[in-house]
Amino acid sequence: MSAPSALSRIHGCLVGAVVGEASALAGLAGAHGRGTGLEPGPGPLGLGPAGQLTLFTADGLLEAIEWANDGVHADEAACVWLASLRWVSGQGIPLSPSAPAAQPRWLDSQEGVRVPAAAQPAWVVSLAGGEMGSTARPLGLEFDDAGAAAHAAPFGLVPHIPAAGVLKMSAEGAALTHGAPVAVQTAVAVASFTHFLSLGADALTALGSARAQVASLRSPDAKVLGALDAAVREGVAGDAATAHDGDASVALRGAAAAVLAAESAVQSGDRHDAAFATGVSLAAAAGSDAAAIAGALLGTLWGRDSVTDAWSSRTAGVAAADGLADRFARLTGA
């Protein structure tokens, strides 16, 4: 397989995230990483919060790029916040009267992207309150889960942005909902990992570069650094990789280890689509957020064609993800 194009990596990232989460929520990703996860099973696959918000995050960045192309500066975090408010509204969650009215965009009318989630994550209250969080004034200090990290990959897709810019954007994006350092820095790790993969790095190199970005922070979180180190040192073995509870670092370790294992499977001769399914299945042992992260990372690494067709052909929202990826690539010159 030749190196994927920038366009294919963008498609792979967005589609990989929505398919990864949807397959985990539907139970197709093998329990605790056992099996290939390729069994088709009945019925369509629906998107959860991570898949939907991955698309709305990308759309918020796209809106900021549209403004920039028109010669008008727009704050990326503010655009992502407005996009997130559109998502919350579509979930049927009442917004505070102080929340700004976000105008609908193309994405809002696409099938499968605003379906109310079966279980709403607790951190949606950060968006419903009508106040925009920031790294200076983060919201949701009590939330230390991987919810922000699960839709952070699009921050790593914006071309011509240095690694430090990706770090800043992803930290500000995470602070819209999460205030716990482990949650914010896990989002930084995921966005940075995506960034280096999009530049053509292999998974192990990209992981090391993402770790360096986290380590460069003023107060790097030991759990985040430890999760990345454990993914390299211990892989998917051990209780930490199969725990469904815990803070965001558990999902990060599970996803990162799964990506490395999938890359190793390809190096041993597996097809990319089979390795994608294996990687997502391994990550799903750490929860659906981890599966979404692994799907986004593997899709960025290998491109759109690597996303398992047995899942993507049945996942609601894939057409929207592909359409959004085309728009994103066209406006960024990818």
KALIN-V189812 format. One record per helix or strand of 2 or more residues. SS is the DSSP state (2 for helix, 1 for strand). FROM is the first residue (numbers start at 1). TO is the last residue. If there is no record, write none. Layout:
# KALIN-V189812
SS,FROM,TO / SS,FROM,TO
This chain:
# KALIN-V189812
2,6,25 / 2,31,33 / 2,49,69 / 2,76,90 / 2,106,109 / 2,124,128 / 2,149,151 / 2,153,156 / 2,163,174 / 2,181,198 / 2,203,215 / 2,222,233 / 2,239,242 / 2,248,267 / 2,272,284 / 2,288,302 / 2,304,306 / 2,309,312 / 2,318,332
